[in-house]
Protein backbone atom coordinates (compact mmCIF):
# COMPACT_ATOMS: atom_id res chain seq x y z
CA UNK A 1 0.00 0.00 0.00
CA UNK A 2 1.47 3.35 -1.06
CA UNK A 3 1.67 6.17 1.45
CA UNK A 4 -0.26 9.19 0.29
CA UNK A 5 1.64 12.42 0.87
CA UNK A 6 -0.13 15.48 2.24
CA UNK A 7 -0.63 18.19 -0.38
CA UNK A 8 -0.33 21.05 2.12
CA UNK A 9 2.20 20.94 4.93
CA UNK A 10 3.52 23.26 7.59
CA UNK A 11 7.29 23.83 7.51
CA UNK A 12 8.93 24.76 10.79
CA UNK A 13 12.23 26.57 11.08
CA UNK A 14 14.06 28.32 13.88
CA UNK A 15 17.07 30.55 13.93
CA UNK A 16 19.47 32.47 16.07
CA UNK A 17 21.75 35.38 15.29
CA UNK A 18 24.95 36.32 17.08
CA UNK A 19 25.58 39.51 15.10
CA UNK A 20 23.86 41.88 12.67
CA UNK A 21 24.78 39.58 9.76
CA UNK A 22 25.54 36.06 10.98
CA UNK A 23 22.65 33.72 11.74
CA UNK A 24 22.03 30.01 11.73
CA UNK A 25 18.67 28.65 10.62
CA UNK A 26 17.55 25.12 11.45
CA UNK A 27 14.95 22.82 9.97
CA UNK A 28 14.56 19.05 10.32
CA UNK A 29 18.05 17.93 11.44
CA UNK A 30 19.90 20.48 9.31
CA UNK A 31 21.35 23.95 9.78
CA UNK A 32 22.11 26.69 7.29
CA UNK A 33 24.50 29.56 7.95
CA UNK A 34 23.57 32.93 6.47
CA UNK A 35 26.07 35.77 6.65
CA UNK A 36 27.36 38.81 4.82
CA UNK A 37 30.75 39.20 3.17
CA UNK A 38 33.52 40.86 5.17
CA UNK A 39 33.22 44.08 3.14
CA UNK A 40 29.64 44.45 4.43
CA UNK A 41 30.58 43.82 8.06
CA UNK A 42 30.00 40.08 8.05
CA UNK A 43 32.27 37.13 8.66
CA UNK A 44 31.69 35.45 5.27
CA UNK A 45 30.65 32.12 6.83
CA UNK A 46 27.69 31.63 4.50
CA UNK A 47 25.70 33.02 1.63
CA UNK A 48 24.04 36.39 2.16
CA UNK A 49 20.25 36.34 2.59
CA UNK A 50 19.73 37.31 -1.06
CA UNK A 51 22.31 34.82 -2.32
CA UNK A 52 20.48 32.14 -0.32
CA UNK A 53 17.23 33.09 -2.07
CA UNK A 54 18.93 32.93 -5.48
CA UNK A 55 20.50 29.55 -4.68
CA UNK A 56 17.02 28.24 -3.83
CA UNK A 57 16.02 28.80 -7.47
CA UNK A 58 18.91 26.62 -8.64
CA UNK A 59 18.01 23.90 -6.14
CA UNK A 60 14.31 23.96 -7.00
CA UNK A 61 15.00 23.90 -10.75
CA UNK A 62 17.29 20.91 -10.24
CA UNK A 63 14.86 18.94 -8.07
CA UNK A 64 11.67 19.70 -10.00
CA UNK A 65 13.49 19.37 -13.33
CA UNK A 66 14.58 15.83 -12.46
CA UNK A 67 11.09 14.94 -11.18
CA UNK A 68 9.51 16.21 -14.41
CA UNK A 69 12.08 14.44 -16.56
CA UNK A 70 11.42 11.15 -14.75
CA UNK A 71 7.67 11.61 -15.16
CA UNK A 72 8.19 12.21 -18.89
CA UNK A 73 10.62 9.28 -19.21
CA UNK A 74 13.48 11.55 -20.34
CA UNK A 75 17.06 11.03 -19.16
CA UNK A 76 18.56 14.47 -18.52
CA UNK A 77 21.64 13.15 -16.71
CA UNK A 78 23.21 15.70 -14.39
CA UNK A 79 22.51 19.40 -14.65
CA UNK A 80 24.79 22.42 -14.29
CA UNK A 81 23.65 25.99 -13.77
CA UNK A 82 24.82 29.50 -14.56
CA UNK A 83 22.75 32.38 -13.24
CA UNK A 84 22.83 36.16 -13.52
CA UNK A 85 20.60 38.38 -11.40
CA UNK A 86 19.78 42.07 -11.88
CA UNK A 87 19.43 43.20 -8.26
CA UNK A 88 18.30 46.74 -7.43
CA UNK A 89 20.02 47.21 -4.06
CA UNK A 90 18.55 50.61 -3.21
CA UNK A 91 16.19 48.93 -0.75
CA UNK A 92 18.80 46.93 1.17
CA UNK A 93 21.00 50.04 1.21
CA UNK A 94 18.07 51.89 2.86
CA UNK A 95 18.08 54.50 0.10
CA UNK A 96 14.42 53.97 -0.81
CA UNK A 97 11.81 51.25 -0.86
CA UNK A 98 12.04 49.08 -3.98
CA UNK A 99 8.89 47.16 -4.91
CA UNK A 100 10.70 44.60 -7.13
CA UNK A 101 14.33 44.39 -6.00
CA UNK A 102 15.18 41.44 -8.24
CA UNK A 103 14.52 42.94 -11.68
CA UNK A 104 15.57 39.96 -13.77
CA UNK A 105 17.00 36.48 -13.33
CA UNK A 106 18.58 34.64 -16.22
CA UNK A 107 19.27 30.96 -15.56
CA UNK A 108 21.07 28.69 -17.99
CA UNK A 109 20.50 24.99 -17.28
CA UNK A 110 22.85 22.56 -19.04
CA UNK A 111 22.21 18.83 -19.26
CA UNK A 112 24.96 16.24 -19.74
CA UNK A 113 22.48 13.43 -20.38
CA UNK A 114 21.32 11.77 -23.60
CA UNK A 115 18.16 13.90 -23.89
CA UNK A 116 17.68 15.83 -27.13
CA UNK A 117 17.19 19.58 -27.22
CA UNK A 118 13.49 19.12 -27.98
CA UNK A 119 13.16 16.81 -24.97
CA UNK A 120 14.88 19.42 -22.79
CA UNK A 121 12.38 22.01 -24.00
CA UNK A 122 9.61 19.65 -22.89
CA UNK A 123 11.23 19.14 -19.46
CA UNK A 124 11.74 22.91 -19.13
CA UNK A 125 8.06 23.61 -19.86
CA UNK A 126 6.96 21.11 -17.22
CA UNK A 127 9.50 22.41 -14.70
CA UNK A 128 8.21 25.95 -15.19
CA UNK A 129 4.73 24.77 -14.19
CA UNK A 130 5.86 23.24 -10.91
CA UNK A 131 8.99 25.01 -9.59
CA UNK A 132 7.70 26.82 -6.49
CA UNK A 133 10.72 29.13 -6.19
CA UNK A 134 10.47 30.23 -9.82
CA UNK A 135 6.77 30.96 -9.29
CA UNK A 136 7.63 32.96 -6.17
CA UNK A 137 9.97 35.21 -8.14
CA UNK A 138 7.66 35.55 -11.14
CA UNK A 139 4.63 36.38 -9.00
CA UNK A 140 6.73 39.03 -7.22
CA UNK A 141 7.34 40.76 -10.55
CA UNK A 142 10.79 39.43 -11.41
CA UNK A 143 11.47 38.69 -15.07
CA UNK A 144 12.67 35.08 -14.90
CA UNK A 145 14.23 33.55 -18.01
CA UNK A 146 15.30 29.92 -17.84
CA UNK A 147 17.00 28.33 -20.84
CA UNK A 148 17.79 24.64 -21.04
CA UNK A 149 20.52 23.32 -23.31
CA UNK A 150 22.85 20.43 -24.02
CA UNK A 151 26.44 20.19 -22.87
VMD Tcl script that builds the backbone (N, CA, C; Angstrom):
set m [mol new atoms 453]
animate dup $m
set s [atomselect $m all]
$s set {name element resname resid chain x y z} {
  {N N UNK 1 A 0.830 -1.167 0.000}
  {CA C UNK 1 A 0.000 0.000 0.000}
  {C C UNK 1 A 0.889 1.250 0.000}
  {N N UNK 2 A 0.677 2.130 -0.947}
  {CA C UNK 2 A 1.471 3.346 -1.063}
  {C C UNK 2 A 1.020 4.376 -0.039}
  {N N UNK 3 A 1.977 5.102 0.504}
  {CA C UNK 3 A 1.670 6.168 1.448}
  {C C UNK 3 A 1.312 7.420 0.657}
  {N N UNK 4 A 0.185 7.982 0.981}
  {CA C UNK 4 A -0.259 9.189 0.289}
  {C C UNK 4 A 0.308 10.410 1.012}
  {N N UNK 5 A 1.052 11.226 0.273}
  {CA C UNK 5 A 1.643 12.419 0.868}
  {C C UNK 5 A 0.610 13.526 0.994}
  {N N UNK 6 A 0.740 14.330 2.050}
  {CA C UNK 6 A -0.135 15.477 2.236}
  {C C UNK 6 A 0.171 16.510 1.160}
  {N N UNK 7 A -0.848 17.173 0.652}
  {CA C UNK 7 A -0.627 18.187 -0.378}
  {C C UNK 7 A -0.313 19.556 0.204}
  {N N UNK 8 A -0.672 19.792 1.442}
  {CA C UNK 8 A -0.335 21.047 2.122}
  {C C UNK 8 A 0.305 20.679 3.450}
  {N N UNK 9 A 1.495 21.233 3.689}
  {CA C UNK 9 A 2.202 20.935 4.930}
  {C C UNK 9 A 2.597 22.238 5.618}
  {N N UNK 10 A 2.995 22.128 6.846}
  {CA C UNK 10 A 3.525 23.258 7.586}
  {C C UNK 10 A 5.002 23.008 7.800}
  {N N UNK 11 A 5.841 23.931 7.342}
  {CA C UNK 11 A 7.288 23.827 7.505}
  {C C UNK 11 A 7.671 24.632 8.735}
  {N N UNK 12 A 8.478 24.059 9.587}
  {CA C UNK 12 A 8.926 24.757 10.787}
  {C C UNK 12 A 10.427 24.981 10.712}
  {N N UNK 13 A 10.817 26.207 11.030}
  {CA C UNK 13 A 12.227 26.575 11.077}
  {C C UNK 13 A 12.448 27.407 12.327}
  {N N UNK 14 A 13.680 27.432 12.784}
  {CA C UNK 14 A 14.060 28.317 13.875}
  {C C UNK 14 A 15.433 28.871 13.551}
  {N N UNK 15 A 15.776 29.952 14.197}
  {CA C UNK 15 A 17.074 30.545 13.928}
  {C C UNK 15 A 17.569 31.356 15.093}
  {N N UNK 16 A 18.863 31.597 15.066}
  {CA C UNK 16 A 19.465 32.468 16.066}
  {C C UNK 16 A 20.573 33.257 15.391}
  {N N UNK 17 A 20.747 34.495 15.866}
  {CA C UNK 17 A 21.754 35.379 15.289}
  {C C UNK 17 A 22.682 35.860 16.386}
  {N N UNK 18 A 23.982 35.840 16.098}
  {CA C UNK 18 A 24.948 36.319 17.084}
  {C C UNK 18 A 25.608 37.627 16.650}
  {N N UNK 19 A 25.107 38.203 15.546}
  {CA C UNK 19 A 25.577 39.514 15.101}
  {C C UNK 19 A 24.534 40.093 14.156}
  {N N UNK 20 A 24.799 41.257 13.615}
  {CA C UNK 20 A 23.864 41.880 12.669}
  {C C UNK 20 A 23.779 41.102 11.363}
  {N N UNK 21 A 24.757 40.248 11.067}
  {CA C UNK 21 A 24.782 39.585 9.764}
  {C C UNK 21 A 24.810 38.059 9.839}
  {N N UNK 22 A 25.348 37.510 10.884}
  {CA C UNK 22 A 25.537 36.058 10.977}
  {C C UNK 22 A 24.376 35.412 11.728}
  {N N UNK 23 A 23.697 34.488 11.060}
  {CA C UNK 23 A 22.655 33.723 11.744}
  {C C UNK 23 A 22.671 32.284 11.235}
  {N N UNK 24 A 22.142 31.430 12.059}
  {CA C UNK 24 A 22.033 30.012 11.727}
  {C C UNK 24 A 20.561 29.657 11.787}
  {N N UNK 25 A 20.071 29.038 10.725}
  {CA C UNK 25 A 18.672 28.650 10.616}
  {C C UNK 25 A 18.620 27.123 10.607}
  {N N UNK 26 A 17.661 26.582 11.344}
  {CA C UNK 26 A 17.545 25.125 11.447}
  {C C UNK 26 A 16.174 24.664 10.984}
  {N N UNK 27 A 16.177 23.521 10.319}
  {CA C UNK 27 A 14.946 22.815 9.975}
  {C C UNK 27 A 15.288 21.325 9.917}
  {N N UNK 28 A 14.319 20.498 10.200}
  {CA C UNK 28 A 14.559 19.052 10.316}
  {C C UNK 28 A 15.803 18.837 11.186}
  {N N UNK 29 A 16.806 18.140 10.683}
  {CA C UNK 29 A 18.047 17.929 11.439}
  {C C UNK 29 A 19.214 18.659 10.778}
  {N N UNK 30 A 18.895 19.744 10.064}
  {CA C UNK 30 A 19.902 20.476 9.305}
  {C C UNK 30 A 20.003 21.918 9.760}
  {N N UNK 31 A 21.175 22.519 9.525}
  {CA C UNK 31 A 21.355 23.946 9.780}
  {C C UNK 31 A 21.939 24.610 8.545}
  {N N UNK 32 A 21.627 25.878 8.397}
  {CA C UNK 32 A 22.109 26.693 7.288}
  {C C UNK 32 A 22.670 27.979 7.872}
  {N N UNK 33 A 23.889 28.316 7.495}
  {CA C UNK 33 A 24.496 29.560 7.950}
  {C C UNK 33 A 24.276 30.632 6.902}
  {N N UNK 34 A 23.763 31.770 7.339}
  {CA C UNK 34 A 23.568 32.929 6.474}
  {C C UNK 34 A 24.408 34.063 7.053}
  {N N UNK 35 A 25.144 34.738 6.197}
  {CA C UNK 35 A 26.066 35.771 6.654}
  {C C UNK 35 A 26.260 36.793 5.539}
  {N N UNK 36 A 26.996 37.808 5.809}
  {CA C UNK 36 A 27.357 38.814 4.824}
  {C C UNK 36 A 28.853 38.718 4.578}
  {N N UNK 37 A 29.305 39.171 3.412}
  {CA C UNK 37 A 30.749 39.195 3.174}
  {C C UNK 37 A 31.443 40.182 4.124}
  {N N UNK 38 A 32.729 40.021 4.274}
  {CA C UNK 38 A 33.520 40.860 5.172}
  {C C UNK 38 A 33.357 42.339 4.830}
  {N N UNK 39 A 33.334 42.672 3.537}
  {CA C UNK 39 A 33.221 44.080 3.141}
  {C C UNK 39 A 31.898 44.725 3.547}
  {N N UNK 40 A 30.906 43.905 3.932}
  {CA C UNK 40 A 29.639 44.448 4.427}
  {C C UNK 40 A 29.483 44.199 5.931}
  {N N UNK 41 A 30.598 43.963 6.609}
  {CA C UNK 41 A 30.578 43.822 8.056}
  {C C UNK 41 A 30.308 42.419 8.555}
  {N N UNK 42 A 30.255 41.457 7.649}
  {CA C UNK 42 A 30.004 40.079 8.052}
  {C C UNK 42 A 31.278 39.298 8.271}
  {N N UNK 43 A 31.110 38.008 8.471}
  {CA C UNK 43 A 32.266 37.126 8.663}
  {C C UNK 43 A 32.423 36.133 7.508}
  {N N UNK 44 A 31.583 36.258 6.486}
  {CA C UNK 44 A 31.686 35.449 5.268}
  {C C UNK 44 A 31.611 33.946 5.530}
  {N N UNK 45 A 30.780 33.547 6.508}
  {CA C UNK 45 A 30.647 32.122 6.829}
  {C C UNK 45 A 29.525 31.438 6.058}
  {N N UNK 46 A 28.777 32.206 5.278}
  {CA C UNK 46 A 27.688 31.627 4.504}
  {C C UNK 46 A 27.225 32.598 3.443}
  {N N UNK 47 A 26.299 32.149 2.632}
  {CA C UNK 47 A 25.695 33.015 1.627}
  {C C UNK 47 A 24.962 34.153 2.325}
  {N N UNK 48 A 24.863 35.302 1.641}
  {CA C UNK 48 A 24.038 36.393 2.157}
  {C C UNK 48 A 22.569 35.971 2.049}
  {N N UNK 49 A 21.667 36.692 2.712}
  {CA C UNK 49 A 20.251 36.340 2.585}
  {C C UNK 49 A 19.777 36.308 1.124}
  {N N UNK 50 A 20.181 37.294 0.335}
  {CA C UNK 50 A 19.726 37.312 -1.057}
  {C C UNK 50 A 20.390 36.203 -1.870}
  {N N UNK 51 A 21.652 35.927 -1.614}
  {CA C UNK 51 A 22.312 34.815 -2.316}
  {C C UNK 51 A 21.642 33.486 -1.978}
  {N N UNK 52 A 21.194 33.349 -0.736}
  {CA C UNK 52 A 20.480 32.139 -0.322}
  {C C UNK 52 A 19.187 31.989 -1.111}
  {N N UNK 53 A 18.480 33.115 -1.292}
  {CA C UNK 53 A 17.232 33.087 -2.074}
  {C C UNK 53 A 17.509 32.727 -3.536}
  {N N UNK 54 A 18.592 33.251 -4.092}
  {CA C UNK 54 A 18.932 32.934 -5.482}
  {C C UNK 54 A 19.310 31.459 -5.610}
  {N N UNK 55 A 20.092 30.955 -4.654}
  {CA C UNK 55 A 20.501 29.555 -4.679}
  {C C UNK 55 A 19.293 28.626 -4.612}
  {N N UNK 56 A 18.236 29.055 -3.924}
  {CA C UNK 56 A 17.020 28.244 -3.834}
  {C C UNK 56 A 16.405 28.011 -5.212}
  {N N UNK 57 A 16.540 28.985 -6.120}
  {CA C UNK 57 A 16.016 28.797 -7.470}
  {C C UNK 57 A 16.787 27.707 -8.200}
  {N N UNK 58 A 18.101 27.679 -8.029}
  {CA C UNK 58 A 18.910 26.616 -8.642}
  {C C UNK 58 A 18.491 25.259 -8.085}
  {N N UNK 59 A 18.383 25.166 -6.762}
  {CA C UNK 59 A 18.011 23.899 -6.138}
  {C C UNK 59 A 16.636 23.417 -6.557}
  {N N UNK 60 A 15.669 24.334 -6.610}
  {CA C UNK 60 A 14.307 23.963 -6.999}
  {C C UNK 60 A 14.260 23.530 -8.465}
  {N N UNK 61 A 14.965 24.263 -9.324}
  {CA C UNK 61 A 15.005 23.899 -10.747}
  {C C UNK 61 A 15.611 22.519 -10.928}
  {N N UNK 62 A 16.656 22.222 -10.173}
  {CA C UNK 62 A 17.293 20.910 -10.243}
  {C C UNK 62 A 16.330 19.807 -9.799}
  {N N UNK 63 A 15.740 19.973 -8.622}
  {CA C UNK 63 A 14.862 18.939 -8.068}
  {C C UNK 63 A 13.614 18.738 -8.922}
  {N N UNK 64 A 12.909 19.816 -9.220}
  {CA C UNK 64 A 11.674 19.698 -9.998}
  {C C UNK 64 A 11.985 19.285 -11.432}
  {N N UNK 65 A 13.089 19.779 -11.982}
  {CA C UNK 65 A 13.486 19.366 -13.327}
  {C C UNK 65 A 13.685 17.861 -13.433}
  {N N UNK 66 A 14.375 17.284 -12.442}
  {CA C UNK 66 A 14.578 15.832 -12.464}
  {C C UNK 66 A 13.264 15.067 -12.251}
  {N N UNK 67 A 12.391 15.591 -11.385}
  {CA C UNK 67 A 11.091 14.939 -11.184}
  {C C UNK 67 A 10.275 14.951 -12.478}
  {N N UNK 68 A 10.270 16.098 -13.154}
  {CA C UNK 68 A 9.510 16.213 -14.409}
  {C C UNK 68 A 10.100 15.318 -15.486}
  {N N UNK 69 A 11.427 15.291 -15.564}
  {CA C UNK 69 A 12.081 14.442 -16.557}
  {C C UNK 69 A 11.734 12.972 -16.321}
  {N N UNK 70 A 11.769 12.547 -15.070}
  {CA C UNK 70 A 11.424 11.153 -14.751}
  {C C UNK 70 A 9.982 10.862 -15.131}
  {N N UNK 71 A 9.079 11.790 -14.826}
  {CA C UNK 71 A 7.665 11.606 -15.158}
  {C C UNK 71 A 7.475 11.487 -16.669}
  {N N UNK 72 A 8.283 12.237 -17.426}
  {CA C UNK 72 A 8.192 12.210 -18.895}
  {C C UNK 72 A 9.004 11.070 -19.513}
  {N N UNK 73 A 9.785 10.363 -18.698}
  {CA C UNK 73 A 10.625 9.280 -19.205}
  {C C UNK 73 A 11.823 9.785 -19.998}
  {N N UNK 74 A 12.352 10.938 -19.627}
  {CA C UNK 74 A 13.480 11.551 -20.336}
  {C C UNK 74 A 14.696 11.560 -19.422}
  {N N UNK 75 A 15.815 11.067 -19.930}
  {CA C UNK 75 A 17.055 11.033 -19.160}
  {C C UNK 75 A 17.825 12.332 -19.402}
  {N N UNK 76 A 17.843 13.199 -18.390}
  {CA C UNK 76 A 18.561 14.470 -18.524}
  {C C UNK 76 A 19.952 14.424 -17.902}
  {N N UNK 77 A 20.316 13.277 -17.328}
  {CA C UNK 77 A 21.636 13.146 -16.715}
  {C C UNK 77 A 21.778 14.112 -15.548}
  {N N UNK 78 A 22.961 14.697 -15.429}
  {CA C UNK 78 A 23.206 15.698 -14.390}
  {C C UNK 78 A 23.084 17.084 -15.003}
  {N N UNK 79 A 22.706 18.036 -14.184}
  {CA C UNK 79 A 22.515 19.404 -14.651}
  {C C UNK 79 A 23.582 20.310 -14.064}
  {N N UNK 80 A 23.951 21.339 -14.817}
  {CA C UNK 80 A 24.794 22.417 -14.292}
  {C C UNK 80 A 24.061 23.723 -14.545}
  {N N UNK 81 A 24.415 24.744 -13.773}
  {CA C UNK 81 A 23.653 25.986 -13.774}
  {C C UNK 81 A 24.571 27.200 -13.809}
  {N N UNK 82 A 24.179 28.193 -14.569}
  {CA C UNK 82 A 24.816 29.504 -14.562}
  {C C UNK 82 A 23.699 30.526 -14.444}
  {N N UNK 83 A 23.832 31.436 -13.481}
  {CA C UNK 83 A 22.747 32.377 -13.239}
  {C C UNK 83 A 23.293 33.792 -13.091}
  {N N UNK 84 A 22.539 34.735 -13.660}
  {CA C UNK 84 A 22.835 36.158 -13.521}
  {C C UNK 84 A 21.567 36.838 -13.021}
  {N N UNK 85 A 21.736 37.704 -12.013}
  {CA C UNK 85 A 20.601 38.381 -11.403}
  {C C UNK 85 A 20.804 39.882 -11.505}
  {N N UNK 86 A 19.776 40.606 -11.930}
  {CA C UNK 86 A 19.779 42.065 -11.882}
  {C C UNK 86 A 19.100 42.458 -10.577}
  {N N UNK 87 A 19.877 42.933 -9.620}
  {CA C UNK 87 A 19.431 43.200 -8.260}
  {C C UNK 87 A 19.515 44.701 -7.988}
  {N N UNK 88 A 18.369 45.328 -7.787}
  {CA C UNK 88 A 18.302 46.739 -7.432}
  {C C UNK 88 A 18.477 46.829 -5.918}
  {N N UNK 89 A 19.648 47.239 -5.480}
  {CA C UNK 89 A 20.021 47.207 -4.061}
  {C C UNK 89 A 19.625 48.458 -3.289}
  {N N UNK 90 A 18.920 49.385 -3.920}
  {CA C UNK 90 A 18.555 50.614 -3.211}
  {C C UNK 90 A 17.778 50.321 -1.930}
  {N N UNK 91 A 16.956 49.276 -1.950}
  {CA C UNK 91 A 16.194 48.929 -0.750}
  {C C UNK 91 A 17.079 48.433 0.374}
  {N N UNK 92 A 17.945 47.476 0.104}
  {CA C UNK 92 A 18.798 46.935 1.173}
  {C C UNK 92 A 19.842 47.954 1.632}
  {N N UNK 93 A 20.101 48.960 0.808}
  {CA C UNK 93 A 21.003 50.043 1.214}
  {C C UNK 93 A 20.255 51.152 1.958}
  {N N UNK 94 A 18.945 50.954 2.162}
  {CA C UNK 94 A 18.071 51.889 2.864}
  {C C UNK 94 A 17.988 53.252 2.181}
  {N N UNK 95 A 18.180 53.260 0.865}
  {CA C UNK 95 A 18.077 54.501 0.102}
  {C C UNK 95 A 16.616 54.844 -0.171}
  {N N UNK 96 A 15.853 53.813 -0.571}
  {CA C UNK 96 A 14.420 53.970 -0.812}
  {C C UNK 96 A 13.803 52.589 -0.950}
  {N N UNK 97 A 12.514 52.523 -0.724}
  {CA C UNK 97 A 11.814 51.253 -0.865}
  {C C UNK 97 A 11.783 50.868 -2.344}
  {N N UNK 98 A 12.060 49.604 -2.617}
  {CA C UNK 98 A 12.038 49.082 -3.981}
  {C C UNK 98 A 11.009 47.959 -4.027}
  {N N UNK 99 A 9.981 48.130 -4.838}
  {CA C UNK 99 A 8.893 47.156 -4.905}
  {C C UNK 99 A 9.354 45.808 -5.464}
  {N N UNK 100 A 10.184 45.837 -6.516}
  {CA C UNK 100 A 10.700 44.605 -7.133}
  {C C UNK 100 A 12.229 44.704 -7.146}
  {N N UNK 101 A 12.876 44.250 -6.070}
  {CA C UNK 101 A 14.334 44.390 -6.002}
  {C C UNK 101 A 15.090 43.497 -6.988}
  {N N UNK 102 A 14.537 42.342 -7.298}
  {CA C UNK 102 A 15.182 41.436 -8.243}
  {C C UNK 102 A 14.526 41.667 -9.595}
  {N N UNK 103 A 15.127 42.527 -10.408}
  {CA C UNK 103 A 14.518 42.941 -11.676}
  {C C UNK 103 A 14.437 41.797 -12.669}
  {N N UNK 104 A 15.537 41.055 -12.792}
  {CA C UNK 104 A 15.570 39.957 -13.765}
  {C C UNK 104 A 16.516 38.867 -13.276}
  {N N UNK 105 A 16.148 37.638 -13.589}
  {CA C UNK 105 A 17.003 36.483 -13.329}
  {C C UNK 105 A 17.108 35.703 -14.622}
  {N N UNK 106 A 18.332 35.450 -15.042}
  {CA C UNK 106 A 18.583 34.637 -16.225}
  {C C UNK 106 A 19.335 33.384 -15.776}
  {N N UNK 107 A 18.709 32.235 -15.997}
  {CA C UNK 107 A 19.267 30.961 -15.557}
  {C C UNK 107 A 19.491 30.065 -16.760}
  {N N UNK 108 A 20.728 29.638 -16.933}
  {CA C UNK 108 A 21.075 28.685 -17.989}
  {C C UNK 108 A 21.234 27.317 -17.331}
  {N N UNK 109 A 20.447 26.354 -17.783}
  {CA C UNK 109 A 20.502 24.987 -17.282}
  {C C UNK 109 A 21.121 24.128 -18.386}
  {N N UNK 110 A 22.169 23.394 -18.054}
  {CA C UNK 110 A 22.849 22.561 -19.037}
  {C C UNK 110 A 22.793 21.105 -18.605}
  {N N UNK 111 A 22.349 20.263 -19.515}
  {CA C UNK 111 A 22.207 18.830 -19.260}
  {C C UNK 111 A 23.366 18.074 -19.892}
  {N N UNK 112 A 23.915 17.099 -19.157}
  {CA C UNK 112 A 24.962 16.244 -19.738}
  {C C UNK 112 A 24.414 14.865 -20.115}
  {N N UNK 113 A 23.104 14.711 -20.078}
  {CA C UNK 113 A 22.479 13.425 -20.376}
  {C C UNK 113 A 22.191 13.234 -21.849}
  {N N UNK 114 A 21.601 12.104 -22.198}
  {CA C UNK 114 A 21.322 11.775 -23.602}
  {C C UNK 114 A 20.074 12.448 -24.183}
  {N N UNK 115 A 19.369 13.242 -23.394}
  {CA C UNK 115 A 18.155 13.901 -23.889}
  {C C UNK 115 A 18.479 14.801 -25.083}
  {N N UNK 116 A 17.528 14.913 -25.999}
  {CA C UNK 116 A 17.680 15.828 -27.135}
  {C C UNK 116 A 17.265 17.233 -26.705}
  {N N UNK 117 A 17.578 18.211 -27.536}
  {CA C UNK 117 A 17.185 19.579 -27.216}
  {C C UNK 117 A 15.666 19.709 -27.139}
  {N N UNK 118 A 14.956 19.037 -28.032}
  {CA C UNK 118 A 13.492 19.121 -27.982}
  {C C UNK 118 A 12.944 18.471 -26.713}
  {N N UNK 119 A 13.583 17.419 -26.230}
  {CA C UNK 119 A 13.161 16.811 -24.966}
  {C C UNK 119 A 13.442 17.750 -23.795}
  {N N UNK 120 A 14.576 18.459 -23.856}
  {CA C UNK 120 A 14.883 19.422 -22.794}
  {C C UNK 120 A 13.866 20.549 -22.766}
  {N N UNK 121 A 13.414 20.973 -23.925}
  {CA C UNK 121 A 12.378 22.012 -23.996}
  {C C UNK 121 A 11.111 21.512 -23.310}
  {N N UNK 122 A 10.793 20.254 -23.523}
  {CA C UNK 122 A 9.612 19.649 -22.890}
  {C C UNK 122 A 9.775 19.601 -21.361}
  {N N UNK 123 A 10.956 19.189 -20.902}
  {CA C UNK 123 A 11.226 19.144 -19.462}
  {C C UNK 123 A 11.176 20.560 -18.883}
  {N N UNK 124 A 11.739 21.520 -19.597}
  {CA C UNK 124 A 11.743 22.913 -19.133}
  {C C UNK 124 A 10.317 23.438 -18.968}
  {N N UNK 125 A 9.457 23.138 -19.918}
  {CA C UNK 125 A 8.064 23.609 -19.857}
  {C C UNK 125 A 7.346 23.018 -18.646}
  {N N UNK 126 A 7.582 21.751 -18.380}
  {CA C UNK 126 A 6.960 21.113 -17.219}
  {C C UNK 126 A 7.545 21.670 -15.918}
  {N N UNK 127 A 8.850 21.879 -15.896}
  {CA C UNK 127 A 9.504 22.414 -14.700}
  {C C UNK 127 A 8.967 23.800 -14.378}
  {N N UNK 128 A 8.739 24.601 -15.388}
  {CA C UNK 128 A 8.211 25.952 -15.186}
  {C C UNK 128 A 6.835 25.918 -14.508}
  {N N UNK 129 A 6.065 24.893 -14.792}
  {CA C UNK 129 A 4.733 24.769 -14.188}
  {C C UNK 129 A 4.796 24.479 -12.689}
  {N N UNK 130 A 5.853 23.795 -12.252}
  {CA C UNK 130 A 5.865 23.244 -10.912}
  {C C UNK 130 A 6.944 23.776 -9.971}
  {N N UNK 131 A 7.914 24.514 -10.460}
  {CA C UNK 131 A 8.988 25.007 -9.592}
  {C C UNK 131 A 8.461 26.142 -8.717}
  {N N UNK 132 A 8.292 25.855 -7.433}
  {CA C UNK 132 A 7.703 26.820 -6.495}
  {C C UNK 132 A 8.547 28.084 -6.352}
  {N N UNK 133 A 9.855 27.957 -6.363}
  {CA C UNK 133 A 10.717 29.126 -6.186}
  {C C UNK 133 A 10.653 30.022 -7.421}
  {N N UNK 134 A 10.615 29.441 -8.597}
  {CA C UNK 134 A 10.466 30.231 -9.819}
  {C C UNK 134 A 9.141 30.986 -9.793}
  {N N UNK 135 A 8.089 30.309 -9.385}
  {CA C UNK 135 A 6.769 30.958 -9.291}
  {C C UNK 135 A 6.801 32.101 -8.280}
  {N N UNK 136 A 7.499 31.915 -7.180}
  {CA C UNK 136 A 7.626 32.960 -6.170}
  {C C UNK 136 A 8.232 34.227 -6.779}
  {N N UNK 137 A 9.320 34.059 -7.495}
  {CA C UNK 137 A 9.972 35.211 -8.138}
  {C C UNK 137 A 9.066 35.846 -9.197}
  {N N UNK 138 A 8.500 35.020 -10.058}
  {CA C UNK 138 A 7.657 35.555 -11.136}
  {C C UNK 138 A 6.455 36.305 -10.585}
  {N N UNK 139 A 5.803 35.738 -9.580}
  {CA C UNK 139 A 4.631 36.383 -8.996}
  {C C UNK 139 A 4.986 37.654 -8.230}
  {N N UNK 140 A 6.259 37.808 -7.883}
  {CA C UNK 140 A 6.725 39.026 -7.220}
  {C C UNK 140 A 7.118 40.103 -8.232}
  {N N UNK 141 A 7.037 39.773 -9.522}
  {CA C UNK 141 A 7.342 40.762 -10.553}
  {C C UNK 141 A 8.711 40.644 -11.183}
  {N N UNK 142 A 9.476 39.636 -10.816}
  {CA C UNK 142 A 10.794 39.429 -11.408}
  {C C UNK 142 A 10.650 38.784 -12.785}
  {N N UNK 143 A 11.419 39.287 -13.740}
  {CA C UNK 143 A 11.468 38.689 -15.074}
  {C C UNK 143 A 12.417 37.494 -14.996}
  {N N UNK 144 A 11.866 36.299 -15.020}
  {CA C UNK 144 A 12.666 35.076 -14.902}
  {C C UNK 144 A 12.761 34.409 -16.266}
  {N N UNK 145 A 13.986 34.256 -16.750}
  {CA C UNK 145 A 14.233 33.553 -18.009}
  {C C UNK 145 A 15.083 32.325 -17.707}
  {N N UNK 146 A 14.564 31.166 -18.043}
  {CA C UNK 146 A 15.301 29.924 -17.838}
  {C C UNK 146 A 15.463 29.247 -19.191}
  {N N UNK 147 A 16.703 28.982 -19.558}
  {CA C UNK 147 A 17.003 28.328 -20.838}
  {C C UNK 147 A 17.708 27.008 -20.567}
  {N N UNK 148 A 17.209 25.968 -21.191}
  {CA C UNK 148 A 17.794 24.641 -21.042}
  {C C UNK 148 A 18.555 24.298 -22.318}
  {N N UNK 149 A 19.735 23.704 -22.156}
  {CA C UNK 149 A 20.524 23.320 -23.315}
  {C C UNK 149 A 21.382 22.097 -23.033}
  {N N UNK 150 A 21.999 21.617 -24.091}
  {CA C UNK 150 A 22.850 20.432 -24.023}
  {C C UNK 150 A 24.305 20.836 -23.790}
  {N N UNK 151 A 25.012 19.946 -23.125}
  {CA C UNK 151 A 26.439 20.187 -22.867}
  {C C UNK 151 A 27.214 20.053 -24.151}
}
mol reanalyze $m
mol bondsrecalc $m
mol representation Tube
mol addrep $m
